[in-house]
Each structure stands twice: as C-alpha cells, then as structure tokens.
Amino acid sequence: LERSMQTDYIMKIMGLDICADVLVGDAMRRGISGGEKKRLTTGEMIVGPSKALFMDEISTGLDSSTTFQIVSCLQQLAHISESTILVSLLQPAPETYQLFDDIILMAEGQIVYHGPKSCIMSFFESCGFKCPGRKGDADFLQEVLSKKDQRQYWSRTEEGYNFVTVDQFCDKFKASQSGQNLAGELSKPYDESKGHKNALSFSIYSLSKWDLVKACFARELLLMKRNAFIYITKAIQLGLIAAITGTVFLRTHMGVDRIHANYYMSSLFYALLLLMVNGFPELAMAINRLPVFYKQRDYYFYPAWAYAIPSFILKIPVSLVESVAWTSISYYLIGYTPEASRFFSQLLILFLIHTVTLSKFRCVASYCQTMVVASICGTLTFLVMLLFGGFIIPRALLPNWLKWGFWLSPLSYGEIGLTGNEFLAPRWLEITLSGATLGKRILMDQALDFSSYFYWISVGALIGFTLLFNVGFAIGLTIKNIPGSSRAIISRNKLATFGERNQDKDTENGMPKLQAETALTPNRTGRMVLPFTPLTISFQDVNYYVDTPAEMRKHGYMERKLQLLHNITGAFQPGVLSALMGVTGAGKTTLLDVLAGRKTGGVIEGDIRIGGYPKIQQTFARISGYCEQTDVHSPQITVGESVAYSAWLRLPPEIDSKARNVSYICFCNGTRATNTQTYTSSVPKNL
C-alpha cells in the first residue's frame, strides 16, 4: 500500500514512523505495544477528511510527552482547518490541559460546566472553592466534585462547609453568566448565511465506487498474502489426503462392475465431503475480521458490498488450487473414466462445491458474529446439507414431506454432477438383465438416475448457491451491528441511589462503610490481611531476543535475532513500591513478561532469582500475581464472582474464606457497586 505525504506526516506526529512496518499483532501474534495501538487508533481517525472528531481517553497508555504532542497537533488542526474536536481525558497533565480552548466538565451524567477554559476557575471560586497554587487545574476539577476530596478546597473559612452536590453545581452554572450565554446561544436559530457550502456532504463515501472496490481488493489481497501459510498448508494437506485416498481406492483393485461401483460412489462422496470440511477455517477467519469491518463500516470507510466482493473473488483462486490439488492426484489413482473431458468436468464440480462452502461459511459468520454461535450454526448447516445430500439417505427413502430438502442442499447437486459424469461414461454402458445400462442401474439404486444434461443444471445450481450466499453475506454485513455495543441506561434517581450507597452505606447491613469494615474486622490495622513470606526478586544481565521480522530484513537488518532487552540488572525488595517507567515501546511490558515467566517465545538469557534461589516458574506462579496490560476475564460472570473464584482457588485452607474478605478486596479496588452488573471499561484493570 502506498503512503502519501499526509500519511507520513501524521505517522511522524503520532510517533508511529518507527514501527510503520511492524504488524499490529494480537493475543497470538507479536506486534506493537499497547500505547502504540492507542496512537494508531487516533491516527486512523485524523488522517481522513473528517471535520468533526470525537476522541475518548486518547491518553490511556501514553506517556505525558506523547499525549502533549498529540493534543498539540489536534489544537493546530482545529485552529487551522476550523475542525470541531471533542476530546475526553482523565486528569490530563497541566501542559496538556492548557492546550484546550473550551472545557466541558461532567459528573453523574450531568454537565457541571461548559464554557471557555479561562472562566472555569472563576466559576468554582464563585461557588466557594479555590484551587491551591501547587495543584494542577485538571486535578482540582476532578476532585472538587468528589465528596471525599471537596472539603480541602473550601475557601470561605468564615462560613461553615456543607457538601455541594453535582445538582447544586449545575444549578449555579445555569444561573452564572457563562451558563446564561450558553443558553442564549442555543436558543437562537442558526443563521444559514454563515454556513459553509461544504457543511453538508451529499456523498456518503470519500471515494468513487470503483476506487472503493480497488482499495478493498488491495487490502484483502494483502491480508491473504499475510495468511498465505494457511492456504499453502490446506493445499498440501489436501494433496496428501488425496494420495492416501488413492491408495485406499486404488485403481488396480477396482473393476467396472456392480460391486466396485459402490467404491466409486463412496470415493466421489468422500471428495465432496472433504472439500466441504476444508472450508471450515473460512468461518474463523471471517469472524476474526468482523470487529475491524464494523468499525470501518460505521465510520463510512466503505460499504458492505465493497468488502464482500473482494472476499468472494479473491477466494476463487484458493478454491481452484485446492480442487486441482485433489483432482489431479486422486483422479487417476482411483481409476475414474480416463477421459480428459470427464476429468475437467469433475474438477469443475469440486471447484464449485468448495466455492459454495466458503461462501456459506462467510454468510453464516456475518449473521452469527461470534465464534461460539457461528460454530454451532455452521456445523448445523453442514449436517443439514449432509443429511439431504442424497448419499447417507437416498432421495427415494426420504419421506414425501422432506423431499424438498434434497433440492435445497448444494451437496445434492454435487452428487448429481459427479455421479452422472462418471457412471454415464461409455465404460458403464454394459446392458444388465433389467435392460438398463450398468451405470444407469447403479444411479437408479441411489435415486440419482438423471439425464446427462442434469450435469449442467447442477453447475448452474451451484453457481446460484454461490451467488445467493454471497448476497446474503453482503446483506448480513449491512444490517447486523457489532454484538454487545449497546450500553445500559439507568435513571438519575437510581444513579443517585447507587452513588449514595457506594459512598455512605454498606450494601449488606446499612452501616457506614468505614464503620462496617471496622466492626467486621476489629483487629485489622492495615490493608494486608493475608500471611505471606517477603521475598526479594533480583535479576542480572537479562537479555531477550526474538526472531527478526521479515519487514526489518527487507530494510537491511540482516541479523537473525532482534534484541529487545539489553543486559537488564536490578532488584525488587520487600516493602518497597517500585515504579517501572519509560515511554511507550520502551520495553516495560516485555521486561515484566520476562520476569513473570509469561513469554512463550523468543530466547531469554540472564539470571533471575527469588529470595536468592534460581526462579522455578512452577513454584513462582503459585506465590505471584500478574496484572496484564490486556484484560482477560470471563465475560459471563460478575466482578464479585471473579474475585471470589480466585480466592477460592489460590488461598490456603486455613484462611477464612467468608464473603467479607472478598468484599474488602472489592472495596479496596472501588468495584463493590459492580458485583452484580456488567462493568464499564475502567473496572477490568481493578479486577
């Protein structure tokens, strides 16, 4: 893919130029760091022609200097191109905060302040709260709305302090000059003469239809090249199975008679069955690409049909290669009719049945969306096709009210085409006692006695199924939305109730929270309540190597191994809280993974000791805990159940396992209110 000057400039600003040729990666494939992924998401959005950008917590996982650089770029973009940019940040650094023009401060689902940044501090001073000189403005704005932190900012010492609720702040803002100016601006009708001629876009997509298809073709072809190992492996697998199958139905042991006709019939059915089963990986690959497709579709990068067409057309060579690999090896080993026309006729049917199968699994993936549901539905549709295919249960044995299923199964048309192509050949024209030819008699026994022209009807039917499934695939991509994207909505009263209960009351007995904890555990003097043996972790000359990516070799890096950690030496002592700091991509996660024994690939060198003894991973995992950068939790259980299950499995028998200990852990992490609810994106880190 070619990169323009604008693309290179954005990548330079985002600090992505150093990893431009590195794969993004996932849980199974090594890629860029978490901070680089966050910057990549930001770069994807600002590189386009968008004039309105909504950016949610773009600073997560980034160091302060990178965040400042990105926000500075956004500030220039807004001022120069007059773009509308709304950025959600959680307590930004003071220098980053100063880059913004307007501030929207929210709490409990309400807007506490919306106006110029220069007026927000005076608004809170009018409410009786003043930011100390040593305090950053962003930190002050976060804490002044909190019940536990608000008192320290009260500036009217001559007056008694009473907690100011969010509702009271909102009322004061509406009565202030900034609030009245905002309400006045909103009440005025918009002056259309001030509107820009390009304010409304009459084209949904930036490119023409042909350019959209070309872009999707290029992207799909690139992904197929990256997954070439899968397609090559499948083709080799088919070739090996074809050779083995040829030895099972070897032509030297096969004759042209009624007895061996069943072997020919079985081998034809096995070929159809194997090529259909060989299409199952398409289901998983289609499912894995859906989240990215939904994101890009919803941002109108391209329509669903532009994604579906390349997915279908570029899989045609795959079907052709795999069907050729099977037919070219098995045809003459098994001893089918030695005619070139019938060889290519069999190849055509097998090619079409493989294409139909791939199209069917893509269609199933577009509607089922998750791997579990898609596997069930994909297997179910496969079994239905198998049941009505005409081999396991011949058409004549089907009840009259189920005969329609025979004509709705693509496998039936594959059976009709292959059996007619073979058993209507000249070598099967021997006349039997019934007066019919030997081939016709065999087909009649299987209720597949159709005329020779039914071969082309079968070809047309398989092409029709292919088009039908691909149209269904495009429709499914168009009408279905990403699962689980909706958010729960609760009333303000319920939200206030949860807030009061979370701040003031214990959820079980109505006692004040701190008093309840003290009453339940009178001997607790600190937050650590579990017995343990303090251990020192030391490491010396730790090095970590991985295989050099192919992209780096293309750019002249000829070393076989790429060193990610260079002679790292250090120690972690009991009772000392250590901070591992560095810019994104510095190797923080890599070092933690190596020390915790989480790396399953690459080469690790160096000496790691626990309490003076060499680290043994089996025992170290029992006494250690590791909080990953990527959250991995069971989605079907609550937060409280997750912590309880971990305590159940990890704590020794002599530890009291009552629910109050689990509740205490939840309280320390601020997750008590989510015991029985689906948590938000900020809770998994605490969990």
N, C-alpha and C positions, 0 to 999 in steps of 0.2 A: 504494500500500500504506500502511495506517495504522500509525503508530508509537505504542506505549504509553509510559507514563512510565518503566517499567523499561528499555525500549529506549533512550530518550533519555538516561537516566542512565548506562547502560553506554557509549554513544557519547561522552558527555561525559568519562567517566573515561579512555577509550581515546584521547581527542583526535581522534575521528572526526567530531565535530559540525561542524567547519569544512569538511569535504568530504562531508557526508552526501548531497548531491545531485549528486555527481560520479560518472561512470561508473568502474567498476573498471579497465576497459581491458585490453589485451593487447599482443602484439607489433605488431599492425597498427592499434590504436586507442589514442589518448592517454587516459590515466587517472590514477589516484592513484600516489603514489610507492611504492617498494619497502617502506619502513618502514611506510607506511600499510596496505599489503596484509598485512604480518605482524600488525599490530594488528587488522585486520579479521578475520583467521582466529581470533585469540584472542577477539574479541568475539562471533563466531558461536557459540563453544562455551559461554561463560559466561553468555550471555543466556538460555539454556534452563533447564530444571528439573534439570539434572544435579547429582548429589551426589558424583560421583567424576570428577575432571578429571585428565587426563594431558597434559602440555604439554611439547613438545620444543623446546628452544632458542628460546624466545619472544623473547629479547633480540636475536636476529640482525637487524641492520639498524636497530636502535633506539638512540637516544641514552640516556645513563645516567639522565637525569631521567625520561624516559618509562618506562624499564624499572622504575625505582623506584616510580613511580606505579602501574603495572600490578600489580607484586608486592605493593604495599601494599594494593591493592584485593583481591587474592587472599587475603592474610592476614586481612583483615576478613571476607571471605566464609567462610573456613574456621572462624574463631573464632565468628562469629555464627550461621551456619547449620549448623555442625558438618559441613561438607563435607570430603571426602577429596581433597586436591590434591597431586599429584606433579609437580614442575617440573624439567626438565632444563636446566641452564645451563652455559655455558662461561666460567669465571673471571668471575663477576659482580663488580660494584663492591662495596666494603666495606659501604656503607649498604644495598645490596640484600641482601647476604649475611646481615646482621644481622636481617632480617625473618623468616627461616625458623626453624622450631621444631626439626625433625629434619634430619639430613644423611645422605645415602647417597652414599658415595664409591666409585667403581668404577674398575677398571683391568684391562685384558686379559680382560674378560669375567667378572671376579670382584668381589664386594663386599668392599672393604677395611675399611669402617666403616659401621655402620648404628645410629644412636642419636641422643641429644639433641645439639644443637649445642654446648651448654655443656661437653660431655665430650670432644669430638673432639680438642682441642688437648692435653689432658692425656694422651690415649691415645698420641699421637705423641711426647710428651715421655717417656713411659714406654718408648718404643722407641728413645730417644736422639736425637730430632730436635726442635728448638725453633724457633719462628717468631720472627724478629727483630722488634723494635718498629716498624721502618719498613716492614715487609712486611704486605700485606693477607692475611687468613686464607685467602681463596679462592685467591689466587696461590700461597701456601705449599702448600696441599693439592694443587694441580695439579703443582707442581714437585718435591715431596718423593718422588713415586713415579717420577720420571724419573731414569734412570741418569746423565745428564749434569749434572743440577742438584742431585742429592741430597746430595752431599758438603758443600756450603756450609751446610747446616742441621744438620750433626752437632754435637751439644753436648757429648759426652763426650770432651773433648780428651785426657784421660789414657788413654783407650783407643784402640786403633787402629781406623781406619774400614774397614769392609767393606760393600760394596753390599748393601742389604736388598731382596730381591726382593718381588714382589707376593705370591707364595705365602707367604713368611715373615710379611709383614704380616697376611695372612688368618689364619694360624695364631695369631699373637699376639692378634688381635682375638677369635677364638673362645675363647681362654684368659682374656681380660680379663673384668672384671665386667660391662661393657656387653654383651659377646658372650654371656656365660652368662645374663644376664637376658633377652636376646632369645630365646635357645634355649629357656629355661624358659617364656616366654610362648607360644611357638609349639607347645610340646609339650602344653600344657593344652587340654582340649576346651572348645569355646566354650559359654558359659552362655547358653542360649536365652532365659532370663528377662530378660536385659539387651538383647535385640534390640528394635528399634523396630518398631511394627506396619506401618510403611511400608517396612521394609527390603527386602521382596520386592515387585516390581511384577508384577501379573498382566495388565497391558495393555502391549503392546509399544510402542504409539504414544501420544503425549500427547493427540491429538485423536480425535474420532469419525471414522468412515469418511467421512461426508458432509462434515465440516469439512476433512478431508484433501483430498478431491476439490476442494472450493471453493478451498482455498489453492493447490493445483497449477494450477487453472484460472486464478486471478488471476495467478500467476507466468508461466504460458505466454502469457496474453494480453498481459502487459506486455512480454515478450520479442518477441512478434510486432509490437507497436507500435514497438519499438526497431529491428526489422528490416523495417519497412514499405517501405523503399526497395527491398528485394529483390523483394517481392511486387508492388509497383507496376511495377517495371521489367519483370518477367516478363510481367505482363498487357499492358503496352504493346508489348512485343516480340511477343507472340502476335497482337495486333491488327494490327501492321504486316506480319507474315508472312502473316496471313490475307488482307490486302488484296493483297499481291504474288501469293499463290497464286490469288486470284480472277482476277487478270489473266492468269495462265498458263492456267487452265481457264475462260476467260470464257464465259458462257452464250450470247453471240451467236455463238460459234464451235462450240457443242455441239449435237448433234442427238440425237433418240431413235432410235438405230439400233445395229446390232452394232459398227460401227466406233468410235463415240464412247462406247459402253458401257465400253470399256477405260479411257477418260479418267475417267469417273465412278468406276470401280473404283479407279483409281490415286489419285484425289483423296481418296477415303474412307480408303484405307490410309495416305496421307500424313498425314491428320488424326490418325489413331490414333498413328502413329509420332511425330509432332511433340509431341503431348501427353505421350507416354511419356518422350521425351527431356527435355521441360521439367521433369520431376520429378527429374532428377539432382541439382540443388542441395540437395534434401532430404537426400541422403546425407551431404554435407559438414556441413550444419548439425546433423544428428543425431550425427555423430562428435564434433564440437566440444563438444557438451553432455555427452557421456558422463562425462568425469572429474568434473565437478561432481555429476552424478547419483550416481556410485558413492560419492563421499564422503558425500553426504547420505543415501543408502540405507543405507550401512554404519553410520551413526550413528542409524538408525531415525527419520529425519525423516518419511519417508513410504514406503509400499510401492511396488513397481514398477508395479502396476496403476494406482495413483493418478497416476503420472507418464504412463503410456501412454494413458489415456483422454482427458485434455485434448489430448495431442499429436495424437490422431486426430480428435476432434470439432472442434477449432478450425481444423483444416486443411480441413474440408468447405467453408466459405465461400471459401477460396482456390481449391479445385478448381472450385467453381461459377462464380466470377468469370472464371477463365481459360477454362473451356469456353464460357461465354456470350460472352466476347470473341472467341473463334474462330468459333463457330457463327453469331452474329448478323451477322458481316461476310462470311464465306465462303459461307453457305448460298445466298443469292440471287445473289451474284456468279457462283458456279459454275453455278447453274441447276438445283439439285435440285428434286424434285417440290414445286410451290408449294402445299403444304397445311400448315396450322398444326399439325395433329396429328403429321405426319411431321417437321416442324421440331423440335418438342419431344421426339419420340422419338429423333432424332439427338443432340440436346443431352443427353438422359439417358444415352445410351451413352458419349458423350465425357466427361461428368462422372464416370461410374463408372470408366472406364478410367484417368482421371487420379488418382482416389482410390486405385485399386488400385496404381498405380505409386508414389505417395507412401508407401503402407503397405508395399509391398515393399522400398523402399529403407530405410525405418526398420528393418524386420525384419533386413535384411542388415547394417545398421550395428550392431545390438545383438549380433550374433554375431561379426562380423569385428573390430570395436572400433578398428582402426587405419585411417588413410586409405588406405594403400597396399593392404592386403588387401581392404578394403571396395570400393575402386575396381575391383579385379580381379574380385571376386565379383559386384559389381553389374553390371559390363559383361557378365560371363559369363551371368548370369541373363537379362539383357536380350537377348543374342544368341540364347539358347535359346528365349525367348518369340518372338523374331522368326522363327527358323527353323521353328518349329512353328505359326506364326500362320495358315497357310493361304493366304498370298499369294505369298511367294517360292517356296515349294514347295507346290503344291496338294495337298490331302489325298489325292487319287486317286493321286498319284505317290509318296507315301510308302510304303516297304516295310511289309509287314503287321506286322512286329515293332516298327515305330516309330509305328504309327498312334495308339497310346495317347498319344503326346506331343501330338497335336493337341488332345485333350480336356483336357490339363493346362496349356495355355497360355491365360492371360487374353486375349491378343490374338485368339485364335480366336473367342472369344465376342463380342468387339468386332466382328470381321469379319462374323460371322453376323448380329448385330443390325443393323449399318449397311447391309450389302448387302441383307438381306431388307426392311428399312424402305424402301429406295429402289427396288429392282427388282421388288418385288411391288406397287408402286403402280399405279393404273389406267392411267397413260400408257404402261406397259410391257406391256399385255395384248394387244398385236398377236400374232395367230397366225402361227407360222412354218411352213415346209414340213414339219417333223417333227411338227407337230400340237401342240407345246408353245407357250406364250406366249413372247414375246421376252424378257421378264425372267427367266422360268424357264429358258430356254435359256442365257442368259448365266450364271446361277448354276450350272447344270449344268457349263458349261465350266470353272468354277473349283472344282468339287466343293463348292459351298456351297448346293446346292439343298435347303433345309429349308423346312418349312411356316412359315406366318406366326406360329404360336404359339411357335416357337423364339425369337422376339424376347424374350418374357418369360422363357423359360428362360435366355437369355443374360444378362438383367438379374439374375435370381436367382443365376446362377453368378458374376457379377462381384461381387455383394454378398457371396456366400460367400467369394470370394478375399479381399475386403477384411477381413472378419472373421477369416479364417484368418491373414492376415499380421499383423494387429494383435494377435491372441492370441499368435502366435509372437514378436512384438516384446516383449510383456509377459513371456513366459517367458524370452526371451533376457536381458532386463534383470534377471530374478530369479536365474538360475542362473550367469550369467557374472560374473567378477570383473575388476577393472581389470588390464590386462596389465602384466607386469613388476613387480608389487607384492611378489613373494617375494624374500627375501634369502638369500644363500649362507650356509651354516653350515659351519665348519671345526672340527676337533678342537683341544683345548687344546695337545697336543703340537705340532701344526702351527703354531698361533698362536705358541707359544714359539719355534719354529724360525724363523718369519718375523721375530719380534722380535729374536732374536739376530743373524740375518743382516743385518737392517736397521741394527742399532746397531754391530755389531762387524766384520762382514766385507763385503768387496766381492763382489758376486754373480758376478763372472766368474773371478777368479783366486784368491780366498780370502785375499787380503792384507787387513790392517786398512784400513778405508775411507780414513782421512786419509793413511796412508802410500801407498795405491794412487794416490790423486789426485796426491800429490806426485811419485811415481815416474813417472807418465804425463806430467805437465806440470811439469818441473823449473823452468821459467822463470816460472811463474805466481806473481805476487806479490799479486794481488787477485782479486776475483770478476769484474771486467770483462775479458774476453779478446778482444772484437771491436773493431776500429778504428772510430772514428766521429769526426765533427766536432761539437764542442759548439756548441749554438745557444741563443740567448735567445728566449723567447716573450714578447711584450708585447701587451697589448690595452688599448684605451682607449674608454670610453663605449659599451660593448657593451650593446645592448638586444635583447630577444627578445619578439615578440608572436605570439599565436595567436588564432584566431577564438574569440569568446566563446561558451561552451557555451549551449545553449538553456535549461538549467536555471537558469543565472545570470540570463538575461534575464527568466525568469518571476518572479525575486525582485527585480526592479527595476534590475538592472545594464544600462544602455542603451548602453554603448559597444560598438562593433563589434569592437574588438580588446582582448584581455586581455594586459597586460604582465607577463611572468614574470621578466625580468631588467631591472634599473634602473641604467643608467649604470655598469656594472662596469668598473673600471680596475685593472690590475695587471701584474705581470711575473714570469716564472719564469726564474731564472738557472742556468747550468750549475754543477754541483757542489753545489747546494742542494736538500735534500729538503724540499718544501713540503707542509703538511697543509691540506686544504680541509675546514673543519669547519662544523657547523651542525646544528640539529635536523632531524628527518625532515620533508621537504616544504619545506626552506629554499631549494632550487634548486641543490644541489650537482651532481646528475646532469645537470640542464639546462645548467648552465654548462660542464661537461666535454663534453657532447654538442655544444654550440655551438663550443667551441674546437677540438674534434677534427673538426668537419665532419660530424657524424653526423645532424644534424637535416635531415629531408627536407621538412618542412612549416613553416608559420609564416614570419615576417619577421624577419630578423637585421639589425641596424644596428650600426655601430661599426667600429673599425679594429683588425685583428688582423695582427701582423707576426711573421715568423720570421727571426731574425738581422738585423732591420732592414728586411727586404723584405716587401711585402704577401704574405699567405699565399695560395698556389695549392694547392687541395685535391689535385690530381693528384700533385704532387711531395711535398706534405706527408704524404700517406698512405704514400708509399714509405719515408719515414725515421722514421715514428712508429708507435707501438703503442698500442692502446686495449683496456683490460680492462673489459668491460661489467659492469654490475650484474647483468644477466640472462645466465646462462651459455648460450652457443650452441656446441655441439660435435657432431661426427658421432658417433652412438651406436654405430656398428658397428666402430670402430677403437679400439685401446688408447691409453693415455696416451703411451707411448713413441713410437708411430707418429704421433700428433698433433704432438708436438714435432719429430720428425724431418721430417715433411712440411712444417711451417712453415719449418724451417731450410733445407730443400731449395729452397723457392720464394723465400725472402727474402734468403739470404746470397749475396754476390758470389762468382764462381768462384774467386778467389784464396784464399778462406777454406778451411782444412782442414775437410772435411765428414765426418771419421771419427766413428764412433759414440761415442767417448769425450767429445766435446764435447757431444753431446746428453745423455749420461749425466750430465755435470757440471751441466747445467741442471736435469735431473730431481732431482739430489741437492740443489741449492740450494733447490728448492721442496718437498723432502720427499716426492716421489712415486715414487721409484725402485721401491718394492715393488709398485707397481700397474701395472708395464709390461705385464703380460700378464693382468691381471684387470680385471673391471668395478669402477670406483672407487665410493667412497661419496660422500655429498652434500657433503663438505668438500673433496674433491680438485679439482672443476672450477674453483674460484677460483684455486688454484695453477696449474692447467693454463693 
